Amino acid sequence: MIRRLFYLSLGAFLSLWVMRKLQALHPNHVARRTAHGAAGMLEQVRDFTSDALGEAAGREIELRARFGLDNPEHND
């Protein structure tokens, strides 16, 4: 009797688990997760690009000041 109850509850658990996994594969769910992931990745790329351009501009200002490229009398 205990063995039958164990296998009955195991079967119920596995069927619920399989149903949830199959529902997660529904095209609407997959599209929503993909769009959410792409939006997150796009935000990370924008942040990285903004940081990189800011650092490059700062370094350019530093180099121009160091080598005197901002002075009009040194331009040929």
N, CA, C and O atoms as a DFTB+ gen file, in Angstrom:
304 C
 N C O
     1  1       0.813      -1.193       0.000
     2  2       0.000       0.000       0.000
     3  2       0.863       1.267       0.000
     4  3       0.575       2.202      -0.747
     5  1       1.913       1.312       0.822
     6  2       2.806       2.463       0.886
     7  2       3.541       2.605      -0.442
     8  3       3.743       3.718      -0.927
     9  1       3.934       1.494      -1.021
    10  2       4.641       1.523      -2.292
    11  2       3.748       2.106      -3.385
    12  3       4.217       2.901      -4.198
    13  1       2.497       1.734      -3.419
    14  2       1.563       2.267      -4.419
    15  2       1.363       3.771      -4.224
    16  3       1.327       4.526      -5.195
    17  1       1.236       4.197      -2.986
    18  2       1.075       5.624      -2.693
    19  2       2.318       6.401      -3.115
    20  3       2.207       7.511      -3.636
    21  1       3.496       5.829      -2.895
    22  2       4.748       6.463      -3.303
    23  2       4.795       6.643      -4.817
    24  3       5.101       7.726      -5.315
    25  1       4.487       5.568      -5.544
    26  2       4.542       5.650      -6.999
    27  2       3.443       6.542      -7.565
    28  3       3.644       7.201      -8.586
    29  1       2.292       6.568      -6.914
    30  2       1.217       7.459      -7.346
    31  2       1.647       8.919      -7.173
    32  3       1.458       9.729      -8.081
    33  1       2.214       9.256      -6.033
    34  2       2.656      10.642      -5.814
    35  2       3.853      10.983      -6.702
    36  3       3.962      12.116      -7.170
    37  1       4.746      10.034      -6.941
    38  2       5.865      10.269      -7.855
    39  2       5.362      10.537      -9.271
    40  3       5.863      11.433      -9.950
    41  1       4.389       9.772      -9.710
    42  2       3.802       9.983     -11.039
    43  2       3.115      11.337     -11.149
    44  3       3.232      12.015     -12.170
    45  1       2.397      11.734     -10.099
    46  2       1.729      13.041     -10.109
    47  2       2.756      14.165     -10.168
    48  3       2.592      15.122     -10.924
    49  1       3.815      14.049      -9.371
    50  2       4.867      15.059      -9.379
    51  2       5.531      15.151     -10.746
    52  3       5.725      16.248     -11.268
    53  1       5.881      14.004     -11.331
    54  2       6.541      14.010     -12.640
    55  2       5.630      14.556     -13.728
    56  3       6.094      15.264     -14.622
    57  1       4.342      14.240     -13.665
    58  2       3.437      14.765     -14.696
    59  2       3.304      16.279     -14.568
    60  3       3.267      16.978     -15.581
    61  1       3.232      16.798     -13.349
    62  2       3.183      18.251     -13.173
    63  2       4.472      18.914     -13.645
    64  3       4.436      19.974     -14.270
    65  1       5.594      18.300     -13.353
    66  2       6.886      18.846     -13.764
    67  2       6.996      18.875     -15.293
    68  3       7.438      19.868     -15.870
    69  1       6.592      17.781     -15.940
    70  2       6.642      17.715     -17.405
    71  2       5.698      18.737     -18.015
    72  3       6.050      19.380     -19.004
    73  1       4.512      18.904     -17.453
    74  2       3.561      19.883     -17.985
    75  2       4.116      21.304     -17.885
    76  3       3.952      22.098     -18.812
    77  1       4.760      21.626     -16.786
    78  2       5.361      22.967     -16.645
    79  2       6.497      23.171     -17.637
    80  3       6.637      24.255     -18.202
    81  1       7.302      22.149     -17.853
    82  2       8.394      22.260     -18.823
    83  2       7.846      22.433     -20.234
    84  3       8.388      23.211     -21.019
    85  1       6.786      21.719     -20.557
    86  2       6.188      21.855     -21.891
    87  2       5.539      23.222     -22.074
    88  3       5.597      23.798     -23.161
    89  1       4.922      23.743     -21.018
    90  2       4.328      25.078     -21.113
    91  2       5.406      26.145     -21.284
    92  3       5.180      27.158     -21.945
    93  1       6.572      25.920     -20.691
    94  2       7.666      26.883     -20.832
    95  2       8.190      26.913     -22.260
    96  3       8.800      27.899     -22.674
    97  1       7.961      25.854     -23.012
    98  2       8.416      25.801     -24.397
    99  2       7.395      26.369     -25.376
   100  3       7.627      26.364     -26.585
   101  1       6.281      26.853     -24.873
   102  2       5.269      27.455     -25.739
   103  2       5.885      28.651     -26.459
   104  3       6.642      29.406     -25.850
   105  1       5.581      28.839     -27.730
   106  2       6.217      29.925     -28.498
   107  2       6.081      31.312     -27.875
   108  3       7.010      32.115     -27.963
   109  1       4.951      31.607     -27.251
   110  2       4.788      32.928     -26.620
   111  2       5.774      33.120     -25.475
   112  3       6.338      34.202     -25.310
   113  1       5.982      32.070     -24.686
   114  2       6.908      32.163     -23.566
   115  2       8.344      32.290     -24.052
   116  3       9.129      33.067     -23.506
   117  1       8.678      31.525     -25.076
   118  2      10.039      31.566     -25.613
   119  2      10.322      32.944     -26.209
   120  3      11.397      33.506     -25.997
   121  1       9.360      33.486     -26.951
   122  2       9.541      34.809     -27.560
   123  2       9.694      35.886     -26.489
   124  3      10.523      36.785     -26.624
   125  1       8.901      35.795     -25.435
   126  2       8.973      36.792     -24.361
   127  2      10.323      36.730     -23.656
   128  3      10.925      37.767     -23.376
   129  1      10.804      35.521     -23.368
   130  2      12.101      35.382     -22.701
   131  2      13.227      35.857     -23.615
   132  3      14.182      36.478     -23.150
   133  1      13.122      35.571     -24.901
   134  2      14.150      36.002     -25.839
   135  2      14.180      37.524     -25.950
   136  3      15.253      38.127     -25.949
   137  1      13.027      38.133     -26.045
   138  2      12.960      39.594     -26.140
   139  2      13.494      40.240     -24.865
   140  3      14.202      41.246     -24.926
   141  1      13.163      39.672     -23.724
   142  2      13.654      40.211     -22.452
   143  2      15.172      40.079     -22.360
   144  3      15.850      40.999     -21.904
   145  1      15.699      38.947     -22.788
   146  2      17.154      38.743     -22.773
   147  2      17.870      39.676     -23.731
   148  3      18.937      40.202     -23.413
   149  1      17.281      39.887     -24.916
   150  2      17.895      40.783     -25.895
   151  2      17.877      42.225     -25.392
   152  3      18.835      42.968     -25.604
   153  1      16.808      42.618     -24.737
   154  2      16.736      43.983     -24.200
   155  2      17.786      44.180     -23.113
   156  3      18.418      45.233     -23.038
   157  1      17.968      43.179     -22.285
   158  2      18.988      43.270     -21.243
   159  2      20.387      43.345     -21.823
   160  3      21.233      44.094     -21.335
   161  1      20.626      42.559     -22.875
   162  2      21.937      42.569     -23.512
   163  2      22.185      43.912     -24.197
   164  3      23.298      44.435     -24.149
   165  1      21.166      44.464     -24.825
   166  2      21.298      45.763     -25.477
   167  2      21.634      46.844     -24.454
   168  3      22.455      47.720     -24.725
   169  1      21.016      46.788     -23.299
   170  2      21.310      47.759     -22.238
   171  2      22.758      47.632     -21.764
   172  3      23.419      48.639     -21.505
   173  1      23.250      46.401     -21.652
   174  2      24.640      46.199     -21.246
   175  2      25.607      46.725     -22.303
   176  3      26.637      47.306     -21.960
   177  1      25.293      46.531     -23.576
   178  2      26.146      47.041     -24.655
   179  2      26.156      48.566     -24.640
   180  3      27.203      49.183     -24.832
   181  1      24.998      49.171     -24.412
   182  2      24.935      50.638     -24.341
   183  2      25.763      51.170     -23.178
   184  3      26.480      52.159     -23.327
   185  1      25.667      50.522     -22.028
   186  2      26.461      50.951     -20.872
   187  2      27.951      50.828     -21.157
   188  3      28.724      51.732     -20.840
   189  1      28.352      49.716     -21.751
   190  2      29.763      49.501     -22.060
   191  2      30.264      50.538     -23.059
   192  3      31.345      51.100     -22.889
   193  1      29.471      50.788     -24.102
   194  2      29.860      51.758     -25.125
   195  2      29.983      53.152     -24.523
   196  3      30.925      53.880     -24.836
   197  1      29.054      53.524     -23.675
   198  2      29.100      54.829     -23.031
   199  2      30.351      54.962     -22.165
   200  3      31.029      55.990     -22.195
   201  1      30.650      53.922     -21.396
   202  2      31.855      53.953     -20.557
   203  2      33.122      54.032     -21.401
   204  3      34.034      54.797     -21.090
   205  1      33.175      53.236     -22.471
   206  2      34.371      53.210     -23.315
   207  2      34.591      54.552     -24.006
   208  3      35.721      55.037     -24.072
   209  1      33.518      55.156     -24.522
   210  2      33.661      56.454     -25.191
   211  2      34.057      57.547     -24.206
   212  3      34.844      58.432     -24.544
   213  1      33.516      57.493     -22.991
   214  2      33.891      58.466     -21.972
   215  2      35.361      58.349     -21.590
   216  3      36.054      59.357     -21.449
   217  1      35.834      57.114     -21.424
   218  2      37.246      56.894     -21.095
   219  2      38.150      57.327     -22.255
   220  3      39.212      57.906     -22.023
   221  1      37.745      57.053     -23.490
   222  2      38.547      57.438     -24.648
   223  2      38.646      58.960     -24.764
   224  3      39.712      59.497     -25.064
   225  1      37.537      59.643     -24.528
   226  2      37.550      61.108     -24.592
   227  2      38.446      61.689     -23.503
   228  3      39.199      62.632     -23.744
   229  1      38.360      61.123     -22.315
   230  2      39.216      61.593     -21.225
   231  2      40.687      61.368     -21.530
   232  3      41.519      62.233     -21.258
   233  1      41.007      60.227     -22.084
   234  2      42.403      59.928     -22.433
   235  2      42.894      60.841     -23.554
   236  3      44.049      61.265     -23.545
   237  1      42.022      61.146     -24.524
   238  2      42.411      62.047     -25.609
   239  2      42.717      63.443     -25.070
   240  3      43.688      64.070     -25.493
   241  1      41.902      63.929     -24.148
   242  2      42.153      65.237     -23.544
   243  2      43.480      65.226     -22.794
   244  3      44.257      66.177     -22.874
   245  1      43.729      64.148     -22.070
   246  2      44.976      64.019     -21.321
   247  2      46.192      64.022     -22.249
   248  3      47.190      64.684     -21.965
   249  1      46.110      63.283     -23.358
   250  2      47.234      63.217     -24.300
   251  2      47.437      64.540     -25.027
   252  3      48.573      64.957     -25.252
   253  1      46.352      65.197     -25.395
   254  2      46.476      66.492     -26.068
   255  2      47.144      67.508     -25.151
   256  3      47.981      68.294     -25.596
   257  1      46.778      67.495     -23.874
   258  2      47.388      68.420     -22.919
   259  2      48.858      68.064     -22.699
   260  3      49.701      68.954     -22.579
   261  1      49.162      66.791     -22.648
   262  2      50.546      66.353     -22.397
   263  2      51.479      66.734     -23.537
   264  3      52.609      67.160     -23.295
   265  1      51.019      66.585     -24.781
   266  2      51.870      66.866     -25.930
   267  2      51.638      68.257     -26.513
   268  3      52.216      68.593     -27.547
   269  1      50.813      69.061     -25.875
   270  2      50.602      70.442     -26.298
   271  2      49.889      70.569     -27.624
   272  3      50.160      71.506     -28.375
   273  1      49.001      69.673     -27.931
   274  2      48.294      69.734     -29.214
   275  2      47.134      70.717     -29.197
   276  3      46.565      71.003     -30.251
   277  1      46.771      71.235     -28.053
   278  2      45.692      72.196     -27.958
   279  2      46.173      73.628     -28.191
   280  3      45.345      74.512     -28.412
   281  1      47.458      73.883     -28.150
   282  2      47.991      75.241     -28.355
   283  2      48.002      75.563     -29.832
   284  3      48.517      74.777     -30.627
   285  1      47.435      76.726     -30.230
   286  2      47.374      77.083     -31.654
   287  2      48.752      77.412     -32.243
   288  3      48.931      77.280     -33.453
   289  1      49.724      77.833     -31.438
   290  2      51.022      78.204     -32.014
   291  2      51.852      76.976     -32.384
   292  3      52.826      77.101     -33.127
   293  1      51.486      75.773     -31.875
   294  2      52.242      74.570     -32.223
   295  2      51.677      73.862     -33.433
   296  3      52.318      72.950     -33.956
   297  1      50.499      74.245     -33.900
   298  2      49.906      73.595     -35.078
   299  2      50.598      74.101     -36.337
   300  3      50.776      75.305     -36.521
   301  1      50.982      73.179     -37.191
   302  2      51.661      73.576     -38.442
   303  2      50.723      73.638     -39.600
   304  3      51.139      73.955     -40.715
